[in-house]
Amino acid sequence: MFAAGEMLDWEAPTGGYLITACLATGRHAGRAAADWAKTAHRP
């Protein structure tokens, strides 16, 4: 499972608007999913 952004459900003093964190975790999750897809064994 690859999760990013608000799906992580953390709280911050900004009132929940964590656009930088959402973009950063989305990028990381996307790259991890792409790497996983490249190396996954296919039948």
C-alpha positions in Angstrom: 0.0 0.0 0.0 1.3 3.4 -0.9 -0.3 6.3 1.0 0.3 10.0 0.6 -0.9 13.4 1.8 -4.0 13.7 3.9 -4.5 9.9 3.8 -1.8 9.8 6.5 -4.1 11.8 8.8 -1.7 13.8 10.9 -2.4 17.0 12.6 -0.4 20.2 12.6 -0.8 23.7 13.9 -1.7 24.9 10.4 -5.2 23.5 10.8 -4.7 20.5 8.6 -3.6 22.3 5.4 -0.3 20.6 4.7 0.2 21.2 1.0 4.0 20.9 1.1 3.8 17.7 3.0 1.1 16.4 0.7 3.1 17.1 -2.4 6.3 15.6 -0.8 4.7 12.4 0.4 2.8 12.1 -3.0 6.1 12.3 -4.8 7.7 9.8 -2.6 4.8 7.4 -2.8 4.6 7.7 -6.6 8.3 7.0 -7.0 8.1 4.0 -4.6 5.1 2.6 -6.5 6.9 3.1 -9.8 10.0 1.3 -8.5 7.9 -1.5 -7.1 6.1 -1.9 -10.5 9.4 -2.0 -12.4 10.8 -4.8 -10.1 7.6 -6.8 -9.5 7.8 -10.3 -10.7 5.1 -10.9 -13.4 3.8 -14.3 -14.3 
